[in-house]
Amino acid sequence: MLIGEVARRSGVSTRMLRHYDSLGLVRPTGRTVGGYREYAEADIRRIFHVEGLRSLGMSLRQVGRALADPAFTPSTLVGDLIRRTEDRLKREQELLERLRAIDASEPSGWDGVLHVVDLLHGLDSPSPSRRQQAALTPIEDVPLLAKAVLTETNPNVAGALRWALARAGEDGVTALAAGMRSDDVDVRRRAVLAIAELPGDEATAVLAAALEDSDPHVRRSAALASGRRGTAAAVPVLVGMVAEGANDVEAAEVLGTLARDPVRGKEIRNALAGELAADAAVRIRVAQALAELPGTLAHDLLRQLAGDEDRAVALIASALAGVSADP
């Protein structure tokens, strides 16, 4: 079979077939009287073998070694190809995200494109100080900031990014809300902290939904932020925080603010009273939370605790109630 027919059957150009011949990869079995290359069926099968290995990302040199060595075992080479392909995909994914970030910023000219590229380099820097410096520069690209907030692990840089995003106002909520739907709990934790610093009804609604999150850290952060915004649904989580000793001082302060509403204040008082059957450490934290409630709302409960069987509970409750502890 002549080279033109082989090219049509195999889909490999005549130029590449000649290149294979020069490298010794696929040499035609014979020549015609006129000196033209003539390929046998075995040669064509070898062409398909070469093309199959090339489709895996192997170089022609690697293909030649593999076909020349009957004892060749592919596991090491395939493992290397997997690693190289994963690295390439990672680089291409990073490039894709960078291009999307530039596209989302809608630059009006190449100066705008270069500004976003410089900003991306800063936010992606391995140096925390460089990332923090980039976060503190004027940034109007909210989606880019939100992405940086959701991926940043350094607490100082994360704080600078949240501050930068808060300056953008309510626009950052939509971009961060996607983080609240992430399967990665760390992303959700970063998202709720950032949303807590954003104003507006949309942020309040997202925080309220986060009160049902499966992660206790997310729920607690959402409860503190929601409670400060007057969300009554935060009360059960806040009371639980007092009982568990998780940010209990902050939780008690927020409960005290929520209790300024008379009806809600009674609900909070009753919810805290429901924790008094627990151990002494819990009763101490509950007593301190009751003291945060306005007016005389919890005075009777503090008096009751002043006679607690545990001396430490009684002393703390009596001090908070302004009465003497029972001997």
C-alpha positions as CSV (number, residue, x, y, z in Angstrom):
1,M,0.0,0.0,0.0
2,L,1.5,3.3,-1.0
3,I,1.9,6.3,1.3
4,G,-1.1,8.2,-0.1
5,E,-3.5,5.4,0.5
6,V,-2.1,4.8,4.0
7,A,-2.6,8.4,4.8
8,R,-6.2,8.2,3.8
9,R,-6.9,5.0,5.8
10,S,-5.0,6.0,8.9
11,G,-5.8,9.8,9.0
12,V,-2.1,10.5,9.4
13,S,-0.7,13.0,7.0
14,T,1.9,11.9,4.5
15,R,4.3,14.5,6.0
16,M,4.0,12.8,9.4
17,L,4.4,9.4,7.9
18,R,7.7,10.5,6.4
19,H,8.6,11.9,9.8
20,Y,7.9,8.6,11.4
21,D,10.1,6.9,8.8
22,S,13.0,9.3,9.5
23,L,12.7,8.6,13.2
24,G,12.6,4.9,12.7
25,L,9.1,4.7,14.3
26,V,7.3,3.2,11.3
27,R,9.4,2.2,8.4
28,P,7.6,0.8,5.4
29,T,8.4,-2.8,4.7
30,G,9.3,-2.3,1.1
31,R,9.7,0.0,-1.9
32,T,8.2,-0.1,-5.3
33,V,10.3,-0.3,-8.5
34,G,10.0,3.5,-8.7
35,G,11.3,3.9,-5.1
36,Y,8.0,4.8,-3.5
37,R,7.3,3.7,0.1
38,E,5.2,0.6,0.3
39,Y,3.5,-0.3,3.6
40,A,2.4,-3.8,4.7
41,E,-0.6,-4.5,7.0
42,A,1.8,-4.8,10.0
43,D,3.2,-1.4,9.2
44,I,-0.3,0.1,9.3
45,R,-1.0,-1.6,12.6
46,R,2.2,-0.1,14.0
47,I,1.0,3.4,12.8
48,F,-2.2,2.9,14.8
49,H,-0.1,1.8,17.8
50,V,2.0,5.0,17.5
51,E,-1.1,7.2,17.2
52,G,-2.8,5.5,20.2
53,L,0.2,6.1,22.4
54,R,0.5,9.7,21.2
55,S,-3.2,10.3,22.2
56,L,-2.1,9.6,25.8
57,G,0.2,12.6,25.7
58,M,3.4,10.6,25.1
59,S,6.2,12.1,23.1
60,L,7.5,10.4,20.0
61,R,10.7,9.5,21.9
62,Q,8.6,7.8,24.6
63,V,6.5,6.1,22.0
64,G,9.7,4.8,20.3
65,R,11.1,3.4,23.6
66,A,7.8,1.7,24.4
67,L,7.5,0.0,21.0
68,A,11.1,-1.0,20.9
69,D,11.2,-2.7,24.3
70,P,9.2,-6.0,24.5
71,A,9.6,-6.0,28.3
72,F,8.3,-2.4,28.6
73,T,5.8,-2.0,31.5
74,P,3.6,1.0,31.2
75,S,2.7,1.7,34.9
76,T,5.6,4.1,35.6
77,L,5.1,6.0,32.4
78,V,1.4,6.2,32.7
79,G,1.7,7.4,36.3
80,D,4.1,10.1,35.1
81,L,1.6,11.1,32.3
82,I,-1.2,11.3,34.9
83,R,0.8,13.7,37.0
84,R,1.8,15.8,34.1
85,T,-1.8,15.9,32.8
86,E,-3.1,16.9,36.3
87,D,-0.5,19.7,36.5
88,R,-1.5,20.9,33.0
89,L,-5.2,20.9,33.9
90,K,-4.5,22.8,37.1
91,R,-2.6,25.5,35.1
92,E,-5.3,25.6,32.5
93,Q,-8.0,25.9,35.2
94,E,-6.1,28.7,36.9
95,L,-5.8,30.4,33.5
96,L,-9.6,29.9,32.9
97,E,-10.4,31.5,36.3
98,R,-8.1,34.4,35.6
99,L,-9.7,35.0,32.2
100,R,-13.2,34.8,33.8
101,A,-12.1,37.3,36.4
102,I,-10.9,39.7,33.8
103,D,-14.1,39.2,31.8
104,A,-16.3,39.8,34.9
105,S,-14.4,43.1,35.6
106,E,-15.5,44.4,32.1
107,P,-12.3,46.3,31.5
108,S,-12.7,49.2,29.1
109,G,-9.2,48.9,27.6
110,W,-5.9,47.1,28.0
111,D,-4.9,49.3,30.9
112,G,-7.9,47.8,32.8
113,V,-6.9,44.3,31.8
114,L,-3.4,44.8,33.0
115,H,-4.7,46.3,36.3
116,V,-6.8,43.2,36.9
117,V,-3.9,40.9,36.0
118,D,-1.6,42.8,38.5
119,L,-4.3,42.5,41.1
120,L,-4.7,38.7,40.5
121,H,-1.0,38.3,40.8
122,G,-1.1,40.1,44.2
123,L,-4.0,38.1,45.5
124,D,-2.5,34.8,44.4
125,S,0.9,35.5,45.7
126,P,2.5,32.9,48.1
127,S,3.4,35.8,50.4
128,P,0.7,36.7,52.9
129,S,2.1,40.3,53.2
130,R,1.8,40.7,49.4
131,R,-1.7,39.4,49.4
132,Q,-2.6,41.7,52.3
133,Q,-1.1,44.6,50.5
134,A,-3.2,43.8,47.4
135,A,-6.3,43.6,49.5
136,L,-5.7,47.0,50.9
137,T,-5.5,48.7,47.5
138,P,-8.7,50.1,46.0
139,I,-10.5,47.2,44.5
140,E,-13.9,47.5,42.7
141,D,-14.0,44.0,41.4
142,V,-16.5,42.4,43.9
143,P,-16.5,38.8,42.4
144,L,-12.7,38.8,42.5
145,L,-12.7,39.9,46.2
146,A,-15.3,37.4,47.1
147,K,-13.3,34.5,45.5
148,A,-10.2,35.7,47.4
149,V,-12.2,35.8,50.7
150,L,-13.5,32.3,50.3
151,T,-10.0,30.8,49.6
152,E,-7.8,32.8,52.0
153,T,-6.5,30.9,55.0
154,N,-4.3,33.5,56.6
155,P,-6.4,35.3,59.3
156,N,-4.7,38.7,58.8
157,V,-5.1,38.6,55.0
158,A,-8.7,37.3,55.4
159,G,-9.5,40.3,57.7
160,A,-8.2,42.7,55.1
161,L,-10.2,41.1,52.4
162,R,-13.4,41.2,54.4
163,W,-12.8,44.9,55.1
164,A,-12.3,45.5,51.4
165,L,-15.4,43.6,50.5
166,A,-17.5,45.4,53.2
167,R,-16.5,48.7,51.5
168,A,-18.2,47.5,48.4
169,G,-21.5,47.4,50.2
170,E,-24.3,44.9,49.5
171,D,-22.9,43.8,46.1
172,G,-20.7,41.2,47.7
173,V,-23.5,39.2,49.2
174,T,-24.5,37.4,46.0
175,A,-20.9,36.4,45.3
176,L,-20.4,35.1,48.9
177,A,-23.7,33.3,49.1
178,A,-22.4,30.7,46.7
179,G,-19.8,29.9,49.3
180,M,-22.5,29.2,51.8
181,R,-23.6,26.3,49.5
182,S,-20.1,24.8,49.3
183,D,-19.5,21.2,50.5
184,D,-16.3,22.5,52.0
185,V,-17.0,23.5,55.6
186,D,-14.0,25.9,55.7
187,V,-15.4,27.8,52.7
188,R,-18.7,28.2,54.5
189,R,-17.0,29.4,57.6
190,R,-15.1,32.1,55.7
191,A,-18.3,33.0,53.8
192,V,-20.4,33.5,56.9
193,L,-17.7,35.7,58.6
194,A,-17.6,37.9,55.5
195,I,-21.3,38.1,55.1
196,A,-21.6,39.1,58.7
197,E,-19.8,42.3,57.9
198,L,-22.0,43.3,55.0
199,P,-25.1,45.5,55.3
200,G,-28.6,45.0,54.0
201,D,-31.5,42.7,54.0
202,E,-30.0,40.2,51.6
203,A,-27.1,39.6,54.0
204,T,-29.5,39.3,56.9
205,A,-31.5,36.6,55.0
206,V,-28.4,34.6,54.1
207,L,-27.3,34.7,57.8
208,A,-30.7,33.6,58.9
209,A,-30.5,30.6,56.6
210,A,-27.1,29.7,57.9
211,L,-28.6,29.2,61.4
212,E,-29.6,25.7,60.0
213,D,-26.1,24.9,58.8
214,S,-24.7,21.4,59.7
215,D,-21.5,22.9,61.1
216,P,-21.7,24.4,64.6
217,H,-19.1,27.1,63.9
218,V,-21.1,28.4,60.9
219,R,-24.3,28.3,63.0
220,R,-22.6,30.2,65.9
221,S,-21.1,32.9,63.6
222,A,-24.5,33.3,61.9
223,A,-26.3,33.5,65.3
224,L,-24.1,36.3,66.6
225,A,-24.4,38.3,63.4
226,S,-28.1,37.6,63.0
227,G,-28.8,38.4,66.7
228,R,-27.1,41.8,66.3
229,R,-29.4,42.5,63.4
230,G,-32.5,41.6,65.5
231,T,-33.3,38.2,64.1
232,A,-35.3,36.3,66.6
233,A,-34.5,32.9,65.0
234,A,-31.0,33.3,66.4
235,V,-32.1,32.9,70.0
236,P,-32.0,29.1,70.3
237,V,-28.5,28.9,68.9
238,L,-27.4,31.8,71.2
239,V,-28.8,30.1,74.2
240,G,-27.1,26.9,73.2
241,M,-23.8,28.8,72.9
242,V,-24.2,30.0,76.5
243,A,-24.9,26.5,77.7
244,E,-22.0,25.0,75.8
245,G,-19.5,27.7,76.6
246,A,-18.9,28.5,73.0
247,N,-18.4,32.3,72.7
248,D,-20.8,32.5,75.6
249,V,-19.9,36.0,76.6
250,E,-20.7,37.4,73.1
251,A,-23.8,35.3,72.9
252,A,-25.0,36.6,76.3
253,E,-24.5,40.2,75.2
254,V,-26.5,39.6,72.0
255,L,-29.3,38.0,73.9
256,G,-29.4,41.0,76.2
257,T,-29.8,43.2,73.2
258,L,-32.6,41.1,71.7
259,A,-34.3,41.0,75.1
260,R,-35.1,44.7,74.9
261,D,-38.2,43.7,73.1
262,P,-40.6,42.7,76.0
263,V,-42.2,39.7,74.4
264,R,-38.9,38.4,73.1
265,G,-37.2,39.1,76.4
266,K,-39.6,36.7,78.2
267,E,-38.9,34.0,75.6
268,I,-35.2,34.4,76.1
269,R,-35.6,34.3,79.9
270,N,-37.6,31.1,79.7
271,A,-35.1,29.6,77.3
272,L,-32.2,30.3,79.6
273,A,-34.2,29.0,82.6
274,G,-34.5,25.7,80.7
275,E,-30.8,25.2,81.0
276,L,-30.6,25.5,84.8
277,A,-31.0,21.8,85.3
278,A,-27.5,21.3,83.8
279,D,-24.3,21.1,85.8
280,A,-22.8,23.9,87.9
281,A,-20.5,25.2,85.1
282,V,-23.6,25.7,82.8
283,R,-25.6,27.3,85.6
284,I,-22.7,29.9,86.1
285,R,-22.8,30.8,82.4
286,V,-26.6,31.0,82.5
287,A,-26.5,33.3,85.5
288,Q,-24.1,35.6,83.7
289,A,-26.3,35.6,80.7
290,L,-29.4,36.3,82.8
291,A,-27.6,39.3,84.2
292,E,-27.4,40.8,80.7
293,L,-31.2,40.9,80.3
294,P,-32.7,44.3,80.8
295,G,-34.5,45.6,83.9
296,T,-35.7,43.1,86.4
297,L,-36.6,40.5,83.8
298,A,-34.4,37.8,85.3
299,H,-34.0,39.1,88.8
300,D,-36.1,36.2,90.3
301,L,-34.0,33.6,88.6
302,L,-30.8,35.2,89.9
303,R,-32.3,35.2,93.4
304,Q,-33.1,31.6,93.0
305,L,-29.6,30.8,91.9
306,A,-28.2,32.7,94.9
307,G,-29.5,29.8,97.0
308,D,-27.9,27.2,94.7
309,E,-26.4,24.1,96.3
310,D,-23.2,24.8,94.5
311,R,-21.3,27.5,96.4
312,A,-19.6,29.0,93.3
313,V,-23.0,29.3,91.5
314,A,-24.6,30.8,94.6
315,L,-21.8,33.4,95.1
316,I,-21.8,34.5,91.4
317,A,-25.6,34.7,91.2
318,S,-25.9,36.6,94.4
319,A,-23.3,39.1,93.2
320,L,-25.1,39.6,90.0
321,A,-28.5,39.9,91.7
322,G,-27.1,42.2,94.4
323,V,-28.2,39.9,97.3
324,S,-26.4,37.8,99.8
325,A,-25.8,34.2,99.1
326,D,-27.5,31.7,101.3
327,P,-25.2,30.2,103.9
